Amino acid sequence: MKAEDSKQLIREINELLKANPELRQFEVLATDICGHFFGKRYPIDKLMVFAQEGLAMPAAMFVLNTLGEPLDGLYYGIDDGDPDAHFYLVPGSLCLNTWGSRPRAQVMATTCADAEPTFYEPRQVLQKVIEEYATRKWRPMVAFELEFYLFDGERDADGLLKIVRNPKTGREDTATVLSSARIGDFEEVIDDIIHACQLQDIDTGAISSELGPGQFEINFNHHADVLRAADETCMFKRIVIEIAKKHGMGASFIAKPLLESAGNGLHMHISVIDDEGNNIFAGAGGAQPSLHHAIGGLLATMPAAMSFWAPNINSYRRYRGGLSCAPVSLTWGNENRTVAFRIPLAKQRAWRVENRVPGADANPYLAMAVTLAGMLHGIENKLDPGAPTEQAVNGRDESLPLDMRTALASTLDSEALAAIMGRDFIELYCKHRGEEAAAFENHINAREYDWYL
């Protein structure tokens, strides 16, 4: 651990404990390939020790499946003897959570084994891509937007989700987009989510009701620290799920929880800043060619990126059937929400690109890493995105992989992504998601008996 990081952490710990002397426990959290937190809970007197020395946890935790189980054929955690990796605490991530039986501190951790990070840790994959920008004296400026559903706290007799009831009227929620009444009716749970975000130093922006019953969106402000922005997005997911429990509800970021209702998206806004603080996409008379080259790179790598933006079997339901605002076409445009890559109206030369393809179930680190990798590929090679799409796009592009296995095959074949994200990681990721898909499919459900028995 760097000496300055340790000193910063010690300052943060002293400040937190001075302000909260009642704290008795803290949690250490890290994020796996599926985008889920894992970690441990410790007595508070261990916090200062970990700030100075770090801690050990099994490296294979990063490659467990969605259920937290090891996957066959991955080597890590099975054939390698399940060794520990050295983790160190992330400066600036120490904060409070108050949704449990008592207030607790929490802090994020990342790996460092023999002075090298674990190559399959999602946070380190994003760090690797950021460093590629840094070698060119650039740094991305990013913002995430996340949609989520609130549901009834109990499922129906068939184990399916039930529409959440309006806390003030007692009736099932209805899908009224941008309804101020819906935000007001759900204000207790929404206010608690925002308060928890404030405790964890997450700056939130606009709050809106969305197209699905019980569906909402809370935006984050633009961030010059890309890793911190992804950290906050992961922390936000946990906040929403835990606060919903306190209110007797369920919460989900699944891409398509209701087949005939809108899916949950993860939109990302990205600009690139040079070492003098200038937006390289902004010119005196409008957007610079580099913005269009970045979009050209996104279009060129989109088929290979789909497995990161849609990492689960359910993810691909968001691109098919029912109400959907999920663009799956090789398109871009200005102020057009039906295209894959949108250039929003730029105020004060704030030119940027919005990636509207990923689902909210995507791992924020990996979804951002593959997006930045595609943009860099386009800028470096001056790729032409072609003409912008002016009209609404309603259909799917059949050249895109819209199922898990086809998407993974496209990812594995991508030299552009492997050159930036690392061939070893690309191969491990495809193996990981492929094995989970196989495990998911190796299950007989009731419909098979109903149809084929």
C-alpha positions in Angstrom: 0.0 0.0 0.0 1.2 3.5 -0.8 2.3 5.5 2.2 0.1 8.4 1.2 -2.9 6.1 0.9 -2.3 4.7 4.4 -2.0 8.2 5.8 -5.2 9.3 4.2 -7.0 6.3 5.5 -5.7 6.9 9.1 -7.0 10.5 8.9 -10.4 9.2 7.6 -10.7 6.6 10.4 -9.8 9.1 13.1 -12.4 11.5 11.8 -15.1 8.9 11.5 -14.5 7.4 15.0 -14.4 10.9 16.6 -17.8 11.7 15.0 -19.2 8.2 15.7 -17.8 6.9 19.0 -20.6 4.3 19.2 -19.3 2.3 16.3 -18.4 -1.3 17.2 -18.1 -3.0 13.8 -17.1 -2.4 10.2 -17.5 -4.2 6.9 -14.9 -4.7 4.2 -16.4 -5.0 0.7 -15.0 -5.9 -2.8 -16.8 -6.5 -6.0 -16.8 -9.7 -8.1 -17.3 -10.3 -11.8 -21.0 -10.6 -11.4 -21.1 -7.1 -9.8 -21.9 -8.4 -6.3 -20.2 -7.4 -3.1 -18.4 -9.9 -1.0 -16.4 -9.4 2.2 -16.3 -9.7 6.0 -17.5 -8.0 9.1 -14.9 -7.1 11.7 -14.7 -5.5 15.2 -13.8 -1.8 14.9 -10.4 -2.2 16.4 -9.2 -4.0 13.3 -9.9 -1.0 11.1 -6.7 0.9 11.8 -4.6 -2.3 11.4 -6.1 -2.9 8.0 -5.5 0.7 6.9 -1.8 0.2 7.6 -1.2 -3.5 6.6 -4.2 -4.5 4.4 -5.8 -7.9 4.8 -6.2 -11.3 3.1 -9.2 -12.8 1.4 -9.4 -15.6 -1.2 -8.6 -14.4 -4.7 -11.2 -16.8 -6.1 -14.0 -14.7 -4.6 -13.9 -12.6 -7.7 -14.9 -15.5 -10.0 -17.7 -17.1 -8.1 -21.0 -17.3 -9.9 -24.2 -15.3 -9.3 -25.1 -17.6 -6.4 -21.7 -17.3 -4.8 -20.7 -20.8 -5.9 -17.5 -21.9 -7.7 -17.8 -22.7 -11.4 -16.4 -25.8 -12.9 -13.4 -25.5 -15.2 -12.2 -22.0 -14.1 -9.0 -23.2 -12.3 -9.1 -20.3 -9.8 -10.3 -21.4 -6.4 -10.4 -25.1 -7.4 -7.2 -26.3 -9.1 -4.9 -23.5 -7.7 -5.3 -24.5 -4.1 -7.5 -21.4 -3.4 -4.8 -19.0 -2.3 -5.4 -15.6 -0.6 -4.8 -12.3 -2.4 -3.6 -9.3 -0.5 -6.3 -6.6 -0.3 -5.8 -3.0 0.7 -8.5 -0.5 1.7 -9.6 2.1 -0.8 -9.0 5.7 0.4 -12.1 7.8 0.3 -14.5 4.8 0.6 -14.8 4.7 4.4 -18.4 5.7 5.3 -21.5 4.7 7.4 -24.4 2.4 6.7 -27.4 2.6 9.1 -29.9 0.1 7.7 -28.9 -2.8 10.0 -29.6 -3.4 13.7 -26.9 -0.8 14.5 -24.8 1.8 12.6 -21.7 0.3 11.1 -18.7 1.6 9.1 -18.0 0.2 5.7 -14.9 0.4 3.5 -14.1 -0.9 0.0 -11.0 -3.0 -0.7 -9.0 -3.9 -3.8 -6.2 -6.3 -4.5 -2.5 -6.2 -4.5 -0.6 -9.5 -4.7 3.2 -9.4 -4.8 2.9 -5.7 -5.8 0.6 -6.7 -8.7 -3.2 -6.5 -8.7 -5.3 -9.6 -9.4 -5.9 -9.4 -13.2 -9.5 -10.7 -13.0 -10.7 -8.2 -10.4 -13.2 -5.9 -12.1 -12.0 -2.8 -10.4 -8.5 -3.5 -11.7 -9.7 -4.1 -15.2 -11.2 -0.6 -15.2 -8.0 0.8 -13.7 -6.0 -0.8 -16.5 -8.1 1.0 -19.1 -7.9 4.3 -17.2 -4.1 3.9 -17.3 -4.3 3.6 -21.1 -5.9 7.0 -21.2 -3.4 8.4 -18.7 -0.5 7.5 -21.0 -2.0 9.9 -23.5 -2.4 12.5 -20.8 -6.2 12.1 -20.9 -8.7 11.3 -18.2 -12.4 10.3 -18.7 -15.1 12.3 -17.1 -18.2 10.1 -16.5 -21.7 9.9 -15.0 -23.9 6.8 -14.5 -27.7 6.6 -14.6 -29.4 3.6 -13.1 -33.0 2.4 -13.3 -34.4 0.0 -10.7 -37.7 -1.6 -9.7 -39.4 -1.7 -6.3 -41.6 -4.8 -5.8 -43.8 -6.2 -3.1 -41.8 -7.8 -0.3 -43.3 -11.2 -1.0 -43.7 -13.2 -4.2 -46.9 -14.8 -5.4 -47.8 -18.5 -5.1 -45.8 -19.3 -8.3 -42.7 -17.6 -7.0 -43.1 -14.6 -9.3 -42.7 -11.0 -8.5 -45.7 -8.9 -7.4 -46.2 -5.3 -8.3 -45.4 -3.0 -5.4 -48.3 -1.3 -3.7 -48.4 2.5 -3.5 -47.5 3.3 0.2 -50.1 6.0 0.4 -53.0 4.6 -1.5 -52.5 0.9 -0.9 -53.2 0.2 -4.6 -50.8 -1.4 -7.1 -48.4 1.1 -8.6 -49.1 2.2 -12.2 -46.6 3.0 -14.9 -46.8 6.8 -15.2 -43.5 8.2 -16.5 -42.1 11.3 -14.9 -45.0 11.4 -12.5 -44.4 13.8 -9.6 -47.3 12.1 -7.7 -45.5 8.7 -7.8 -42.3 10.2 -6.5 -44.4 11.9 -3.7 -46.2 8.7 -2.9 -42.9 6.7 -2.6 -41.1 9.6 -0.9 -40.3 7.8 2.4 -38.3 5.0 0.7 -36.8 7.4 -1.8 -35.8 9.9 0.9 -34.2 7.1 2.9 -32.2 6.1 -0.2 -31.0 9.6 -0.7 -30.1 10.0 3.0 -28.1 6.8 2.8 -26.3 8.1 -0.3 -25.4 11.3 1.6 -23.9 9.2 4.5 -21.7 7.5 1.9 -20.7 10.7 0.1 -22.6 9.7 -3.1 -23.8 12.9 -4.9 -27.2 12.2 -6.5 -28.9 14.2 -9.1 -32.4 14.0 -10.7 -35.0 11.5 -9.3 -37.7 10.3 -11.7 -40.4 7.8 -12.0 -40.0 5.6 -15.0 -42.0 3.5 -17.5 -42.6 0.5 -15.4 -44.8 0.0 -12.3 -42.6 0.6 -9.3 -39.7 1.7 -11.6 -37.6 4.7 -10.7 -34.3 6.3 -11.7 -31.8 8.2 -9.6 -28.9 9.9 -11.5 -25.4 10.6 -10.3 -23.4 13.8 -11.0 -20.4 13.8 -13.4 -17.2 12.5 -11.8 -13.6 13.0 -12.8 -12.6 9.9 -10.7 -13.8 7.0 -12.8 -13.1 4.4 -10.2 -14.9 6.3 -7.6 -17.9 6.8 -9.9 -18.0 3.0 -10.4 -17.6 2.4 -6.7 -20.5 4.7 -6.0 -22.7 2.9 -8.5 -22.0 -0.5 -6.8 -22.6 1.1 -3.3 -25.9 2.6 -4.6 -27.2 -0.7 -5.7 -26.6 -2.1 -2.2 -28.3 1.0 -0.7 -31.4 0.6 -2.7 -31.8 -3.1 -2.0 -31.2 -2.7 1.8 -33.4 0.4 2.2 -36.2 -1.3 0.3 -36.0 -4.2 2.8 -36.5 -1.7 5.7 -39.7 -0.6 4.0 -41.0 -4.1 3.5 -40.3 -4.0 -0.2 -38.0 -5.8 -2.6 -35.7 -4.0 -5.1 -34.0 -5.2 -8.2 -31.7 -4.0 -10.9 -32.4 -7.1 -13.1 -32.5 -6.1 -16.7 -36.0 -7.3 -17.5 -38.0 -8.2 -14.4 -41.4 -7.9 -16.1 -41.7 -9.1 -19.7 -44.3 -6.6 -20.8 -42.9 -3.6 -18.9 -39.8 -1.5 -19.5 -36.4 -3.0 -18.6 -33.8 -1.5 -16.3 -31.0 0.4 -18.1 -27.5 1.6 -17.1 -26.7 4.7 -19.1 -23.3 6.2 -19.1 -22.2 9.7 -20.1 -18.5 10.1 -21.0 -16.3 12.9 -22.1 -12.5 13.0 -22.1 -10.3 15.7 -20.5 -6.7 16.5 -21.4 -3.9 17.5 -18.9 -4.9 21.2 -19.3 -8.5 20.5 -18.2 -9.9 20.9 -21.7 -12.6 18.6 -23.1 -11.0 17.0 -26.2 -14.5 16.5 -27.7 -15.2 20.3 -27.7 -14.1 22.7 -30.4 -14.7 26.4 -30.9 -17.5 25.8 -33.3 -19.0 22.5 -32.0 -17.9 18.9 -31.5 -14.4 17.9 -32.4 -13.8 15.0 -34.8 -12.5 13.0 -31.8 -16.0 12.7 -30.5 -17.2 11.1 -33.7 -14.1 8.9 -33.8 -15.0 7.7 -30.2 -18.4 6.8 -31.4 -16.9 5.0 -34.4 -15.0 2.9 -31.9 -18.1 2.1 -29.9 -19.9 1.0 -33.0 -16.9 -1.1 -34.1 -16.6 -2.9 -30.8 -20.4 -3.0 -29.9 -20.9 -6.7 -30.9 -17.9 -7.7 -28.7 -19.0 -5.5 -25.9 -22.5 -6.9 -25.6 -21.5 -9.7 -23.2 -20.3 -7.0 -20.7 -23.4 -4.7 -21.2 -25.7 -7.7 -21.1 -23.9 -10.3 -18.8 -26.8 -12.6 -17.8 -29.4 -14.8 -19.5 -32.2 -12.4 -18.5 -30.2 -9.4 -19.9 -31.2 -10.3 -23.5 -35.0 -10.2 -22.6 -34.5 -6.4 -22.3 -33.8 -6.3 -26.0 -36.9 -8.3 -27.1 -40.6 -8.2 -26.7 -42.8 -5.8 -24.6 -42.2 -2.2 -23.9 -38.5 -1.5 -24.3 -36.3 1.6 -24.6 -33.2 -0.5 -25.0 -31.5 0.3 -28.3 -29.9 -2.7 -30.0 -28.9 -1.2 -33.3 -25.5 -0.1 -34.7 -26.6 3.5 -34.6 -25.7 6.9 -33.2 -27.4 10.3 -33.3 -27.8 13.8 -31.9 -30.5 14.1 -29.2 -32.1 10.8 -30.3 -32.9 8.4 -27.4 -33.6 5.5 -29.7 -30.0 5.1 -30.9 -27.3 3.1 -29.2 -24.9 6.1 -28.7 -26.4 9.5 -28.3 -24.8 12.9 -28.3 -26.9 15.0 -25.8 -27.4 18.7 -26.2 -24.1 20.3 -25.2 -24.3 23.3 -22.9 -21.1 25.3 -22.3 -19.2 23.0 -24.7 -19.9 20.0 -22.5 -19.7 17.6 -25.5 -20.0 13.9 -24.5 -21.4 10.6 -25.7 -24.1 8.6 -23.9 -24.0 4.8 -24.1 -27.7 3.7 -23.8 -27.2 0.0 -24.4 -26.1 -1.6 -21.1 -28.6 -3.1 -18.6 -28.7 -2.2 -14.9 -27.5 -5.7 -14.2 -24.2 -5.0 -15.8 -21.1 -4.8 -13.6 -20.4 -1.0 -13.5 -16.6 -1.5 -13.6 -16.7 -3.8 -16.6 -19.4 -1.9 -18.5 -17.4 1.3 -18.2 -14.1 -0.4 -19.0 -15.4 -1.9 -22.2 -17.0 1.4 -23.2 -13.8 3.4 -22.6 -11.8 0.7 -24.5 -14.1 1.0 -27.5 -13.9 4.8 -27.5 -10.1 4.7 -27.2 -9.9 2.2 -30.1 -12.0 4.6 -32.2 -10.0 7.7 -31.3 -6.6 6.1 -31.9 -7.7 4.7 -35.3 -9.8 7.7 -36.3 -12.8 5.5 -37.0 -15.7 7.0 -39.0 -19.1 6.3 -37.4 -21.0 7.2 -40.6 -24.0 9.4 -40.8 -26.1 10.1 -37.7 -29.6 8.5 -37.4 -32.2 11.2 -37.5 -35.4 9.1 -37.1 -36.6 6.8 -34.4 -35.1 3.3 -34.4 -37.6 0.7 -33.4 -36.0 -2.6 -34.7 -33.1 -4.7 -33.7 -29.9 -5.1 -35.7 -29.7 -8.8 -36.6 -25.9 -8.5 -37.0 -25.6 -7.9 -33.2 -25.3 -10.9 -30.9 -28.6 -11.0 -28.9 -28.1 -14.1 -26.9 -25.5 -15.0 -24.3 -23.4 -17.6 -26.2 -23.2 -15.6 -29.4 -22.2 -12.5 -27.5 -19.4 -14.3 -25.7 -18.1 -15.7 -29.0 -17.9 -12.2 -30.3 -16.1 -11.0 -27.2 -13.6 -13.8 -27.4 -12.8 -12.9 -31.0 -12.2 -9.2 -30.4 -8.5 -8.2 -30.7 -9.4 -4.6 -30.1 -10.8 -5.2 -26.6 -8.1 -7.8 -25.8 -5.4 -5.3 -26.6 -6.7 -2.8 -24.1 -8.4 -4.9 -21.4 -6.0 -7.9 -21.6 -6.3 -11.2 -23.4 -6.0 -13.2 -20.1 -9.0 -11.3 -18.7 -11.1 -11.6 -21.8 -10.6 -15.4 -22.0 -11.4 -15.8 -18.3 -14.5 -13.6 -18.5 -15.9 -15.5 -21.4 -15.2 -18.8 -19.7 -16.9 -17.5 -16.5 -20.1 -16.3 -18.1 -20.2 -19.3 -20.4 -20.0 -21.7 -17.5 -22.7 -19.9 -15.6 -25.0 -19.9 -18.6 -24.5 -23.7 -18.9 -25.3 -24.1 -15.2 -28.4 -22.0 -15.6 -29.6 -24.0 -18.6 -28.9 -27.3 -16.9 -32.2 -27.1 -15.0 -35.7 -28.5 -15.7 -38.5 -26.1 -14.9 -42.2 -26.6 -14.7 -42.9 -25.3 -18.2 -40.9 -28.2 -19.7 -43.3 -30.7 -18.1 -46.3 -28.6 -19.1 -45.3 -28.5 -22.7 -43.4 -31.7 -23.4 -44.3 -34.4 -20.8 
